[in-house]
Amino acid sequence: MSTRCSTEVDFDELLKEVHALGKSVLREHAADVDKEARFPRESINAMREARLLSAYVPEEYGGMGLNLVQVAKICETLGQYCGSSAMIYAMHKIQVACVVHHAQQSEFFCDYLRQLAEEQRLMASATTEIGTGGDLRSSICAVEVLGDQFKLTKKAPVISYGDFADEILVTCRSAPNAPANEQVHVMVRKGEYTAVPLSTWDTMGFRGTCSSGFELTATGSAEQILPQPFNEILGQTMHPYSHIVWGALWSGIAMDAVNQARAFVRAEARKTPGETPISAIRLGEVDQVLQVMRNNVTSMAREYDELRSRDCPGVFEEFGFSIRTNNLKLSTSQQFVDIVGRAMLICGISGYRNDSKFSIARHLRDAYGAALMVNNDRILKLNATMLMVHKEG
């Protein structure tokens, strides 16, 4: 795949290629990635060859110039074949969006976007920190700028695919004497940091994301600090973009579970020609829930793209938008478990077994992780606080 533009016809062709990649590579290795909790190197390499890592990079820098609706559709497609691979792709895209939206006034980051597109570099994120209780808007560590160089040290309980990323975007206080909520986003590059392991990654689901903890110590050029404050990056990009692409890939995994259930019902129907299996009723019910889940993700992605096109960044800070974004995460993470659980009931013991062609065990284990990625209780509490003062227009 070479140069791409964001026209509808070209995107349709791109999606066909993503499906082909999913069938030939992601699905082929998904079970082993899950069993061994290993990085899906085959999937990421295939994405590199397809130039998918620069899909959201503007065309002027050599990327595809896709919008969020299209990126979310790619995430959903990848999710149908390997949840861990899709999650890594989605998290990479969140970091790409942070640079695209908030750093193009920097010559360094413009050059970086060209390099990302040319070399298909993979970006990770270090936002959470030991001692902050999961609060992304607060940091203990600080970046120290000395002349034209910086240095920082951060104890991160989770850095997904940190051992395999080319760059990591790190949140920290803007200076050693800055308050906890005065944060910046710093890009640290492979070869310029050391990562001492703090924890391993042996989990129920999304095992291939390899989200171990590290004490990260980095140095580099002061140009690698994104020019806009992190609170703007979080509110305008990281927060809404994350919930949309996560919801999209969760929808993809749920779609595959429903497809497994559909195949099981068809197999049962062939045993009794002319009769509709009773399990087909459950299939009709679960398809309704899946449709709602997918439509909610697409609707929010369209709203985000529309708001971005208006160039009114302040709207992303409004309570109404934040509540709707949070509600998307809450609903999709709950529907994810519901849909896969219903599919499991349809397939019965065949869905429960790991060695069955109708197995949905991996899907179900992945599903239970969704509510924990930014814990739903934290989000509900934040929504409750905003709802007490917000008046819907």
Salt bridges, closest charged atoms under 4 A:
GLU13 OE2 - LYS16 NZ 3.46
GLU17 OE2 - ARG4 NH2 2.43
ASP32 OD2 - ARG38 NE 2.69
ASP34 OD2 - ARG365 NH2 2.60
GLU42 OE2 - HIS29 ND1 3.70
GLU42 OE1 - ARG38 NH1 3.08
GLU76 OE1 - LYS73 NZ 3.30
GLU76 OE2 - ARG294 NE 2.99
ASP111 OD1 - ARG114 NH1 2.87
GLU119 OE1 - ARG121 NH1 2.75
ASP166 OD2 - ARG48 NH2 3.24
ASP166 OD1 - LYS190 NZ 3.89
GLU167 OE2 - ARG121 NH2 2.60
GLU167 OE2 - ARG189 NH2 3.04
ASP202 OD1 - ARG207 NH1 2.80
ASP256 OD1 - ARG27 NH2 3.10
ASP256 OD2 - HIS363 NE2 2.68
GLU268 OE2 - LYS271 NZ 2.93
ASP287 OD1 - ARG262 NH2 3.91
GLU303 OE2 - ARG324 NH2 2.64
GLU306 OE2 - ARG310 NH2 2.75
ASP338 OD1 - ARG342 NE 2.91
ASP355 OD1 - ARG353 NE 2.78
GLU392 OE2 - ARG324 NH1 3.98
GLU392 OE1 - HIS390 NE2 3.39
